[in-house]
Amino acid sequence: MRIPKTIFLILTPLILAAQDSGPMHTGEGIPAMQLDSKAYIEMLESPQRDMEQKPDEVVAAMDIKEGETIADIGAGSGYFSFRFAQYVGSTGRIYAVDINSDMILYMNRQIRDKKIGNVVTVLSDPEDPLLADNSIDRFFICNTWHHIPNQSHYIGLMKKMLKPEGQIIIVDYLKKQLPVGPPPEMKMARSEVVKQMEDNELELKEEHNFLPYQYFLVFMMK
């Protein structure tokens, strides 16, 4: 069934949101599910996603230190943000950044109910994470980068917001037909991301290959 243009325009901002997270999905039924935030959050937090996203291995590979400040861009339900919070300690800070107000409300309730003191939510603009300059040790962007509309501009802002020796971590879907994630035409190939970062004076410092459907790249300033 063809989706009317007016409906597509309404759904597009919702599809861009909460990609942190990018649920592991086939792509079918996602627009309708994102209109139902409860169903979407259940998908983001599903045990099936754990099997495919391997969050504990991702966190272990990052080797997070106490006192770090991490910005989780497209934080969604806080799937990674709340995991990071366990490692940065009381002196660290996690900024859970998202453009979807329903996701922000959900995370705020979790923060309140679980008395989490080191996670701060940020309702951001799609083209600006709205964080202070020289304040972030690492940007973590999972299943979201291919949706950011003005990526070069966004990289410029992140570079200003990074502390010296800071990192930009990109985890995103391989650009090929997969049983999960968006169709190939919506994705960015690993090589595209590397070239884009190099063109903006960032270099690939580390790469992890244990995720079945995603690349996991760590960039730093040259």
N, C-alpha and C positions, 0 to 999 in steps of 0.2 A: 504493500500500500504506500502510495506517495504521500510524504508529509507536507502539508501546506506550508508555504514560505513563512506565513505569519507565525505558525507554531514553531518552526525552526528558529526564528529570531528570538522567540521567548525562551526556548530551551538552551540556546547556545551559551549564555552566561552560566547556567547551571552545570552544563557539561564541562566548562572550563574549571569549575570549582572542585575542591576536594580531590584533586588528582594525586595527592600525596602518596599517596594512598593509593592511587589508582587501583581500584579493585581489580582482582583477577577475574575477568569476565570474557564472554564471547562477543560482546558488543550488542547483543540482541536485548531489547527491552530496557536499556540503560536510561534513555531519556525519561521514560515513564517512571522508572524507579527513582531517579533523582528528583522528581517532583514529590516523591514520598520520602522525606528525609529519614524517617525511621527505617524503612526498608533499605535505603542506601547505606546507612550506618551499619546495619546488620551485615550487609555484604562486605563492607570494609573490614569488619571485625570477625569475619567468619573463619573457622578453623581451616577451611580449604585454602584460604589465602595464606595462612601461616605455612602450609606445605609448599606453596609455590614461591612466596616472597622470602622465606627463610629469614625472618627478622632478627632472630638471635645471632645468626651467623653474620648478618650485615652489621649489627652493633659491635660484635666481637672484632670484625675486620677494621672498624673505625678506631678501635683502641682509645675510647673516649677517656679523657682525664678529668679528675675532680677540678671544679672551678671554671670549666669551659663554658662559653656562650655559643649556643648552636641555634641557627634559624632554620626551622623546618618549613620549607615553602610548599604550599598546598597541603597543609597538615591534615585536612579532612577531619576525621574523628579523633585524631591524636594518636593514631596507630604507632607511629615512630616517636612522636614527641614524648609521650609518657614513658616509653622505654628509655629514651635518652636521659630523662630526668632522674632515673635511678642511678646514673653513673656520674653526673656532673656535681651531685651533692648540693648541700645548702649554700655553698658559695658560687655555684654555677647558675646558669639561666638558660632556659629553652624558650625561644619565641616561636609559638605555633601560629604560623601565618596562613590565612586563607581568605578568599574573596566571597565565600558563601556564609551568610549570617547564621544559617541553621547549624552549620558545622561549628561556628564560634560559640553559639549558645550551648551546644552539646558539650564541647570541651570545657566551657565555663562551669557547667554543672558538675562535671567530673572533678575539676579542680576544687570546687567547693566541697562536694560530698566526700572526696577522698583526702581532703586537706593537703593538697599538693602545693607546696610553697615556691617552687622554682620553675613553674611553667606560666608564661604570660601569653595570652592570645592577642593576635593582631588582625583586625579586619582590614585587609589591604586593598589596594587598587591592582587590577590585573597587570599594570605596567610599572608598579612601584611597590616594593615590600614594606615601605614606610618605617624603616629602622634608622637608627642614628649612625652617622659616619664613625668609622674606626671602633666599632662596638662588637663585631662578630668574629669568632674564631673559625666557624665553619658554616657554610650554607649547605643544606642537605635538600636535594630536589628529586623526589622519587615519582616517576610516572607523570610528571607535570611539565617538564621542559618543552616538550613538543607542542604544548598548548599556549605557551606564553606568546602574546602577539608581537611584541617588539623586543626580540631577544638581545640584539646588540645594545640597545638602550638599557635593558635590564642588567646585562653584564657590567656596563659602566657604573650603574648604581651599586651593584654588589661589590665591585672593586673599591669604591669609596667607603663602603660599610665594613669591609674586612679589616681586621687588625693585621699588622705585619706578620708574615708567614701563615696567613689564613688560607683556608681551603674552600673550594667549591666542589661539591660532590654531586654527580649526576648519575642517577639510576633510572634507566628508561628501557622501553621495549626494543628488542631487536627488530630491524626493519625487514621483516619477512612475514609470511603467513604463519600465525601461531594459533594454538587453541585458546589463547587468552589475549586480552588487550584489544586495542582498536585495530582497524584494518591497516595494511601496510602503507597506504597513501597518507595516513595521518601521522606516521611515525617519522623520526629522524634517525638516520643510520649513525652508527658509532663514528664512522669516519667524518661525517658532517659535523658532529658535535666537537670532535677533536680539532678540526680545521677552524671552526667558528671560535673556539677558545684561543687557539694559537693566533688567529687574526686580531684578537683582543688582548694580546700579551699575557696569555696564561698558557702554561704547559702541563702536559699530562705527567704527573709524578708517580701515580700508582694505578693499578688496574686489578680488579678481582673477577674471576671467571667461574664462580661456583653457582651463580643464579641460572636456572634453566632457560628463562625467557627474556632476560634483561642484561644489558651491560652495566658495569659499576665502575665509574671513572672518577679519579681524584685529581683535581687541578689546583695549581698554585701560581702565583705571579712569577714571571721569568726574572 
